[in-house]
Amino acid sequence: MHFEIRDTKTDKVLNPLLFGFPLQDNIAPDLLRLAVYDRRYSTYEQSPKIYPLKKINGVYTVAGGSLKVNTDKVSFAITAWDRYTGSTNQNGIYEAVLYDNAKAISGFQIDGITYDETRALNAHIDYKTRAGGGPWLQHLSRLPGYTWGIYKTDAGNGVVTLSNEDPHDIKVDVSDAGGNTSTIQFSLSRGEVSERNNPVVGVKKFQPGFINIFENSSVSFYMPENAVYDSFTFKYSEALTSAGIVYSLHNATVPVNVNFPVKIKRDFSVGDTGKIVMEREYGAKNDFKKAVYENGWYKAKFREFGNFHLLIDNVAPVIVSKGLVNGMNAAKLTRIIFTVTDNTEELNSFNAYLDGKWLRFSNDKGRNFIYKFDERCGPGEHELRVVAEDQVGNKTERIYNFTR
């Protein structure tokens, strides 16, 4: 069962724990670790220093109760979970507030979210660390390109500035919707400010809040102002493989908020221009999009960086029946299942027609299309025609005659 409370005027999903449901909760959030970032640099071009937290006399702190950093600007992230009384489920926290010398400078509160904001989770967490197999870390300070509403910050977006070597008293209050609060406290001071030994090398700097463009004679793309959450040095390379030239457009550890158009220039025969697919690959994940021809360039939209190349797709989908055989008596069957696969993993449509009339199949959010026998298929002889089409128009059709 799915349960939610939504503002019908705005379609915003609201935190149901704010509506007084009788859930017993006397447990404050569990705080596991603290991450520290050198905010002279992008959060995507560093690995944070991570410190385990220990609870002493009811307050969480780092080993020794103090930290010294070699920078004059820092921000923090935490790993934290919330639990209800009588349950071991790890739930998300409701609120966190960061204090610098007893002054609240940043914090977030999750009382509702719209569907347009859900992808911005990638700005709230340390996406790069998580994508590399690390822990969930929630930023306590707003990234420069985060424009949504869960954060409240000072003019510095919650970055702690260490203008001298005087210690700062840092406190973080982490609360659930019932008001149960856990606290982190430690002393923060500045050591010798050191510069980065190995500067990040790339083609150009991408900045949030600006249109970012990359182009050469073979590949180009542009990103709107709201596409990235933090700055980074864009990296580009290309390689000749058995699949043709593969263009590496940075890497997928930097999240992108919106779809952006990628263009690749390549000559294909006139008869193939409508069958071109652009593939994006990174790690174990592959995305395929139909590439639209525009004056010698092929364009498709993606929402992640990675490795891109073009291919000709003349391969039709494959339809496999699970249980239904042409000519059989299907009286004992309770349902019909077809598994449909395609070399590009993307289908444009799947349709079935029983005795010439369209028949609804459900989908299991995967490759299986399922029809459970009902009054639409009564006793007697029947013809079932199924048609699958991929995104460039390759079609496969199968006809099954059976009796009920």
C-alpha positions as CSV (number, residue, x, y, z in Angstrom):
1,M,0.0,0.0,0.0
2,H,1.2,3.5,-0.8
3,F,0.2,6.3,1.5
4,E,0.8,10.0,1.1
5,I,-0.7,13.4,1.9
6,R,-0.7,15.9,-0.9
7,D,-1.6,19.5,-1.3
8,T,-4.1,19.3,-4.2
9,K,-3.5,22.9,-5.2
10,T,0.2,22.5,-5.7
11,D,0.6,18.7,-6.0
12,K,3.2,19.0,-3.3
13,V,3.7,15.8,-1.2
14,L,3.6,16.7,2.5
15,N,5.4,15.0,5.4
16,P,2.6,12.9,7.0
17,L,4.3,13.0,10.4
18,L,3.3,16.6,10.7
19,F,-0.4,15.8,10.9
20,G,-0.6,14.3,14.4
21,F,-0.8,10.6,13.6
22,P,-0.6,8.6,16.9
23,L,2.9,7.1,16.3
24,Q,4.9,6.6,19.5
25,D,8.3,8.1,19.0
26,N,10.6,8.7,21.9
27,I,13.9,8.0,20.0
28,A,16.2,10.8,18.9
29,P,18.0,10.4,15.5
30,D,21.2,8.2,15.4
31,L,24.2,10.2,14.2
32,L,26.9,8.1,12.6
33,R,29.5,10.3,10.9
34,L,30.6,13.8,10.1
35,A,32.1,14.8,6.7
36,V,34.3,18.0,6.3
37,Y,34.7,19.8,3.0
38,D,37.3,22.3,1.9
39,R,35.0,24.8,0.3
40,R,37.7,26.7,-1.6
41,Y,37.0,23.9,-4.1
42,S,34.0,22.2,-5.6
43,T,32.5,19.4,-3.6
44,Y,32.8,17.3,-6.8
45,E,36.6,17.8,-7.0
46,Q,37.5,16.5,-3.5
47,S,36.9,13.6,-1.2
48,P,35.7,14.8,2.2
49,K,37.5,13.9,5.4
50,I,35.1,11.7,7.3
51,Y,35.1,11.3,11.0
52,P,33.1,8.7,13.0
53,L,30.9,10.2,15.8
54,K,30.8,9.0,19.3
55,K,28.1,9.7,21.9
56,I,29.6,11.0,25.2
57,N,27.4,12.2,28.0
58,G,24.4,12.5,25.6
59,V,26.2,14.5,23.0
60,Y,27.9,13.3,19.8
61,T,31.4,14.4,19.0
62,V,34.6,13.6,17.1
63,A,37.6,11.9,18.7
64,G,39.2,14.4,21.1
65,G,36.3,16.8,20.7
66,S,38.2,19.1,18.2
67,L,39.2,19.4,14.6
68,K,41.9,21.4,12.9
69,V,41.7,22.1,9.1
70,N,44.2,23.4,6.6
71,T,41.7,25.8,4.9
72,D,39.8,28.9,5.7
73,K,36.4,27.7,4.4
74,V,34.6,24.6,5.4
75,S,31.2,23.0,5.2
76,F,29.8,19.8,6.7
77,A,27.7,16.8,5.9
78,I,26.3,14.1,8.1
79,T,25.1,10.5,8.1
80,A,22.0,10.3,10.3
81,W,19.0,8.0,10.6
82,D,15.8,8.3,12.6
83,R,13.8,5.4,14.2
84,Y,10.4,5.1,15.8
85,T,9.8,3.5,19.2
86,G,9.5,-0.3,18.7
87,S,10.9,-0.2,15.1
88,T,14.4,-0.8,13.8
89,N,13.7,0.8,10.4
90,Q,16.2,3.4,9.3
91,N,14.2,6.5,8.3
92,G,15.2,9.9,7.1
93,I,15.7,12.8,9.4
94,Y,13.4,15.8,9.4
95,E,15.6,18.7,10.3
96,A,19.2,19.7,10.9
97,V,20.6,23.1,12.0
98,L,24.2,24.1,11.9
99,Y,25.5,26.7,14.5
100,D,28.8,28.6,14.4
101,N,29.7,30.2,17.7
102,A,26.0,29.8,18.8
103,K,24.7,31.5,15.7
104,A,22.5,29.4,13.3
105,I,24.0,29.8,9.8
106,S,22.4,27.0,7.9
107,G,19.9,24.2,8.1
108,F,17.3,22.2,6.3
109,Q,13.8,21.1,7.1
110,I,11.9,18.5,5.0
111,D,8.2,19.2,5.4
112,G,7.2,18.6,1.8
113,I,8.5,18.2,-1.7
114,T,7.1,18.4,-5.2
115,Y,7.8,16.0,-8.0
116,D,9.8,18.7,-9.8
117,E,12.1,18.8,-6.8
118,T,12.8,15.1,-6.3
119,R,15.9,15.0,-8.5
120,A,17.4,17.8,-6.4
121,L,18.1,15.0,-3.8
122,N,21.3,14.7,-5.8
123,A,22.3,18.2,-4.6
124,H,21.3,17.5,-1.0
125,I,23.5,14.5,-0.7
126,D,27.2,14.1,-1.5
127,Y,26.4,12.4,-4.9
128,K,30.1,11.9,-5.8
129,T,30.9,10.0,-2.6
130,R,27.7,7.9,-2.9
131,A,28.3,7.1,-6.6
132,G,31.8,5.9,-5.7
133,G,30.3,3.3,-3.2
134,G,30.6,5.5,-0.1
135,P,28.0,6.4,2.5
136,W,25.0,8.6,2.3
137,L,26.0,12.0,3.4
138,Q,23.5,14.9,3.7
139,H,24.9,18.4,3.2
140,L,24.2,20.9,6.0
141,S,24.9,23.8,3.6
142,R,23.3,24.7,0.3
143,L,25.3,24.0,-2.9
144,P,25.6,27.0,-5.2
145,G,23.3,25.5,-7.8
146,Y,20.6,24.3,-5.4
147,T,17.6,26.6,-5.8
148,W,14.8,24.7,-4.1
149,G,13.3,25.2,-0.7
150,I,14.5,22.8,2.1
151,Y,17.5,25.0,3.1
152,K,17.6,28.2,5.1
153,T,21.1,29.7,5.2
154,D,23.0,32.9,5.8
155,A,24.6,35.0,3.1
156,G,27.5,32.5,2.9
157,N,25.2,29.6,2.2
158,G,26.3,28.0,5.5
159,V,30.0,27.8,4.7
160,V,32.1,28.4,7.9
161,T,34.8,31.0,7.3
162,L,37.9,30.8,9.5
163,S,39.5,34.2,9.2
164,N,42.1,33.5,11.9
165,E,43.3,30.7,14.1
166,D,40.7,31.3,16.9
167,P,38.6,28.2,17.6
168,H,35.0,28.1,16.6
169,D,32.3,26.3,18.6
170,I,30.4,24.1,16.1
171,K,27.1,22.6,17.0
172,V,24.6,20.6,14.9
173,D,21.1,19.8,16.1
174,V,19.4,17.0,14.3
175,S,15.7,16.4,14.9
176,D,12.8,14.2,13.9
177,A,9.2,15.4,13.3
178,G,8.3,14.7,16.9
179,G,10.9,17.0,18.3
180,N,13.4,14.4,19.5
181,T,16.8,15.9,19.0
182,S,20.4,14.7,18.9
183,T,23.3,17.1,19.0
184,I,26.9,17.1,17.6
185,Q,29.4,19.4,19.3
186,F,33.1,20.0,18.7
187,S,35.7,22.8,18.4
188,L,37.0,23.8,14.9
189,S,40.2,25.7,14.3
190,R,42.3,26.7,11.4
191,G,45.8,25.4,10.9
192,E,48.3,26.3,8.2
193,V,46.3,27.0,5.0
194,S,47.7,24.7,2.3
195,E,47.1,24.8,-1.4
196,R,46.1,21.8,-3.4
197,N,49.1,19.8,-4.6
198,N,47.5,18.4,-7.8
199,P,45.2,21.0,-9.4
200,V,42.3,19.5,-11.4
201,V,43.1,19.6,-15.1
202,G,40.4,19.8,-17.8
203,V,39.0,21.7,-20.7
204,K,37.0,24.4,-19.0
205,K,35.2,25.4,-15.8
206,F,31.5,24.7,-15.6
207,Q,29.6,26.9,-13.2
208,P,26.1,26.6,-11.7
209,G,23.7,29.4,-12.6
210,F,25.3,29.9,-16.1
211,I,24.8,28.3,-19.5
212,N,27.7,25.9,-20.0
213,I,28.8,25.0,-23.5
214,F,31.3,22.6,-25.0
215,E,31.9,22.1,-28.7
216,N,34.5,21.0,-31.2
217,S,34.3,19.7,-34.7
218,S,32.9,16.3,-33.7
219,V,30.8,16.7,-30.6
220,S,28.9,19.5,-28.8
221,F,26.4,20.1,-26.1
222,Y,25.0,22.9,-23.9
223,M,23.6,22.9,-20.5
224,P,21.0,25.5,-19.2
225,E,21.6,27.5,-16.0
226,N,19.9,25.0,-13.7
227,A,21.7,21.9,-14.9
228,V,24.5,21.6,-12.4
229,Y,24.7,22.1,-8.6
230,D,28.3,23.0,-8.0
231,S,31.3,24.0,-10.2
232,F,33.7,21.5,-11.7
233,T,36.5,21.4,-14.3
234,F,35.0,19.7,-17.3
235,K,37.1,16.8,-18.8
236,Y,36.9,15.5,-22.3
237,S,38.6,12.7,-24.3
238,E,37.8,10.5,-27.2
239,A,38.9,7.0,-28.2
240,L,38.6,4.8,-31.3
241,T,36.9,1.5,-30.5
242,S,35.3,-1.4,-32.3
243,A,32.0,0.6,-32.0
244,G,33.5,3.7,-33.6
245,I,34.7,6.9,-31.9
246,V,33.5,7.1,-28.3
247,Y,33.4,10.6,-26.8
248,S,33.9,10.9,-23.0
249,L,32.0,13.9,-21.7
250,H,33.3,14.2,-18.1
251,N,32.0,11.4,-15.8
252,A,28.7,10.4,-14.1
253,T,29.9,11.1,-10.6
254,V,28.8,14.8,-11.2
255,P,25.0,14.8,-11.2
256,V,22.9,16.7,-13.7
257,N,19.5,18.2,-12.9
258,V,17.9,18.4,-16.4
259,N,18.1,16.8,-19.8
260,F,20.7,18.4,-22.1
261,P,21.1,17.9,-25.9
262,V,24.2,16.1,-27.1
263,K,25.2,16.4,-30.8
264,I,27.7,14.1,-32.6
265,K,28.8,14.7,-36.2
266,R,29.2,11.6,-38.4
267,D,28.4,10.5,-42.0
268,F,25.9,7.7,-42.5
269,S,24.2,6.6,-45.7
270,V,21.0,8.3,-46.5
271,G,19.0,5.2,-45.9
272,D,20.3,4.9,-42.3
273,T,19.7,8.4,-41.0
274,G,16.4,7.4,-39.4
275,K,17.9,4.3,-37.7
276,I,20.6,6.1,-35.7
277,V,20.8,5.6,-31.9
278,M,23.1,7.5,-29.5
279,E,24.3,5.4,-26.6
280,R,25.6,6.7,-23.3
281,E,27.6,4.3,-21.2
282,Y,29.2,4.6,-17.8
283,G,30.1,1.7,-15.6
284,A,27.5,-1.0,-15.9
285,K,24.8,1.4,-17.1
286,N,23.8,2.0,-20.7
287,D,21.2,4.5,-22.0
288,F,20.0,4.5,-25.6
289,K,18.1,7.4,-27.3
290,K,17.0,7.8,-30.9
291,A,19.3,10.4,-32.6
292,V,17.6,13.0,-34.7
293,Y,19.4,14.1,-37.8
294,E,20.2,17.9,-38.1
295,N,22.5,19.1,-40.9
296,G,25.1,16.4,-40.6
297,W,24.8,16.2,-36.8
298,Y,22.8,13.6,-34.7
299,K,21.2,14.9,-31.6
300,A,19.7,13.2,-28.5
301,K,19.0,14.3,-24.9
302,F,20.5,12.9,-21.8
303,R,20.6,13.7,-18.1
304,E,23.9,12.2,-17.2
305,F,27.5,12.6,-18.3
306,G,29.4,9.6,-19.6
307,N,30.8,8.0,-22.8
308,F,28.8,8.7,-25.9
309,H,28.8,7.2,-29.4
310,L,26.4,6.6,-32.4
311,L,25.3,3.2,-33.8
312,I,22.9,2.0,-36.5
313,D,20.0,0.0,-35.2
314,N,18.5,-2.4,-37.7
315,V,17.6,-5.0,-35.1
316,A,14.0,-5.6,-34.3
317,P,12.7,-6.5,-30.8
318,V,12.5,-10.1,-29.7
319,I,9.1,-11.4,-28.4
320,V,9.2,-14.6,-26.4
321,S,6.0,-16.2,-25.1
322,K,5.9,-17.8,-21.7
323,G,3.3,-20.5,-21.7
324,L,1.2,-19.7,-24.8
325,V,1.9,-21.9,-27.9
326,N,0.4,-21.4,-31.3
327,G,-2.5,-23.9,-31.9
328,M,-2.8,-24.9,-28.2
329,N,-5.9,-25.3,-26.0
330,A,-5.3,-22.6,-23.4
331,A,-8.2,-23.5,-21.1
332,K,-5.8,-24.3,-18.2
333,L,-3.9,-21.0,-18.5
334,T,-4.7,-18.2,-16.1
335,R,-2.6,-15.6,-17.9
336,I,-0.4,-14.9,-20.9
337,I,3.1,-13.5,-20.5
338,F,5.3,-12.1,-23.2
339,T,8.9,-11.1,-22.6
340,V,10.1,-8.4,-25.0
341,T,13.8,-7.5,-25.4
342,D,15.6,-5.1,-27.7
343,N,19.3,-4.6,-28.5
344,T,19.0,-1.0,-27.3
345,E,16.9,-1.9,-24.3
346,E,14.3,0.8,-25.2
347,L,10.8,0.0,-26.6
348,N,8.6,2.6,-28.2
349,S,5.4,0.5,-27.9
350,F,3.9,-2.9,-27.3
351,N,0.4,-3.7,-28.5
352,A,-1.8,-6.8,-28.5
353,Y,-5.0,-7.4,-30.5
354,L,-7.4,-10.2,-29.6
355,D,-9.6,-11.1,-32.6
356,G,-8.8,-7.7,-34.1
357,K,-9.6,-5.7,-30.9
358,W,-6.9,-4.1,-28.8
359,L,-6.3,-6.0,-25.6
360,R,-4.8,-4.4,-22.5
361,F,-1.6,-6.0,-21.1
362,S,0.0,-4.8,-17.9
363,N,3.7,-4.3,-17.5
364,D,5.8,-5.4,-14.5
365,K,8.1,-2.3,-14.9
366,G,10.5,-4.6,-16.6
367,R,10.4,-6.8,-19.8
368,N,7.3,-8.8,-19.1
369,F,3.8,-7.9,-20.5
370,I,1.0,-9.7,-18.8
371,Y,-2.7,-10.4,-19.5
372,K,-4.8,-12.2,-17.0
373,F,-7.8,-14.0,-18.7
374,D,-11.1,-12.3,-18.1
375,E,-14.4,-11.8,-19.9
376,R,-12.7,-10.3,-23.0
377,C,-11.5,-13.8,-23.9
378,G,-14.4,-16.2,-23.7
379,P,-14.7,-19.8,-24.8
380,G,-14.0,-20.6,-28.4
381,E,-11.2,-20.1,-31.0
382,H,-9.2,-16.9,-30.9
383,E,-6.4,-15.1,-32.7
384,L,-3.9,-13.0,-30.7
385,R,-1.6,-10.7,-32.6
386,V,1.2,-8.9,-30.7
387,V,3.4,-6.2,-32.1
388,A,6.5,-4.6,-30.5
389,E,8.3,-1.6,-31.9
390,D,11.6,0.0,-30.8
391,Q,12.4,3.7,-30.7
392,V,13.7,3.8,-34.3
393,G,10.8,1.9,-35.8
394,N,12.0,-1.7,-36.0
395,K,9.0,-3.9,-35.6
396,T,8.3,-7.5,-34.6
397,E,4.9,-9.2,-35.0
398,R,3.8,-12.6,-33.7
399,I,0.4,-14.3,-34.2
400,Y,-0.9,-17.0,-31.9
401,N,-4.1,-19.0,-32.6
402,F,-5.5,-20.8,-29.6
403,T,-8.7,-22.2,-28.1
404,R,-10.4,-21.6,-24.7
